[in-house]
């Protein structure tokens, strides 16, 4: 059950971004160009998502990041 006001596709994009960032930060990563391009695409998807066009979104970027980090800690953030 959802306990947040974010659209599912926005949460999924932020979750995928966090996974790609973590993989890029890991020592010995060899696919850095692919991961950086993925981060750029996901960043654009997140920043330009229609949710942010609302007059007063119920929550902001910090809340979205907090949600994703909390889900990852509890094992519910699989993308």
VMD Tcl script that draws the C-alpha trace (Angstrom):
set ca {
  {0.00 0.00 0.00}
  {1.30 3.45 -0.94}
  {1.91 5.87 1.89}
  {3.18 8.80 -0.16}
  {1.85 11.33 -2.63}
  {4.42 10.72 -5.38}
  {3.44 9.05 -8.66}
  {4.79 5.51 -8.94}
  {6.80 6.28 -12.08}
  {8.55 9.17 -10.32}
  {9.47 6.94 -7.37}
  {10.68 4.25 -9.78}
  {12.88 6.75 -11.63}
  {14.39 8.03 -8.37}
  {14.98 4.46 -7.20}
  {16.70 3.56 -10.49}
  {18.79 6.74 -10.17}
  {19.91 5.73 -6.66}
  {20.85 2.23 -7.84}
  {22.84 3.58 -10.81}
  {24.61 6.11 -8.59}
  {25.54 3.44 -6.05}
  {26.88 1.19 -8.80}
  {28.92 4.06 -10.27}
  {30.36 4.87 -6.84}
  {31.51 1.29 -6.26}
  {35.28 0.83 -6.64}
  {36.27 -1.05 -9.76}
  {33.17 -0.20 -11.78}
  {33.96 -0.58 -15.47}
  {30.74 0.62 -17.14}
  {31.16 4.23 -16.06}
  {30.09 5.80 -19.37}
  {26.91 3.72 -19.53}
  {26.08 4.51 -15.91}
  {26.72 8.23 -16.31}
  {24.46 8.36 -19.35}
  {21.80 6.49 -17.40}
  {22.08 8.98 -14.54}
  {21.65 11.87 -16.98}
  {18.53 10.32 -18.54}
  {17.03 9.49 -15.16}
  {17.85 12.96 -13.79}
  {16.01 14.55 -16.71}
  {13.04 12.22 -16.19}
  {12.90 13.19 -12.51}
  {13.44 16.94 -12.90}
  {10.98 17.35 -15.78}
  {8.30 15.02 -14.42}
  {4.79 16.55 -14.65}
  {4.38 16.13 -10.88}
  {6.63 19.16 -10.31}
  {4.42 21.33 -12.60}
  {1.58 21.28 -10.09}
  {0.97 24.65 -8.39}
  {2.08 23.32 -5.00}
  {3.32 19.73 -5.03}
  {2.43 17.94 -1.81}
  {6.09 17.06 -1.28}
  {9.41 18.13 -2.71}
  {12.66 16.57 -3.87}
  {14.04 16.06 -0.34}
  {10.94 14.06 0.58}
  {11.27 11.95 -2.58}
  {14.92 11.20 -1.79}
  {14.03 10.34 1.80}
  {11.25 8.00 0.64}
  {13.57 6.12 -1.73}
  {16.36 5.83 0.83}
  {13.93 4.55 3.47}
  {12.49 1.96 1.06}
  {15.98 0.81 0.13}
  {16.93 0.36 3.78}
  {13.82 -1.75 4.34}
  {14.31 -3.81 1.17}
  {11.26 -2.45 -0.65}
  {13.16 -0.34 -3.17}
  {13.77 -2.93 -5.89}
  {13.52 -1.42 -9.35}
}
mol new
graphics top color blue
foreach p $ca { graphics top sphere $p radius 0.5 }
foreach p [lrange $ca 0 end-1] q [lrange $ca 1 end] { graphics top cylinder $p $q radius 0.2 }
display resetview
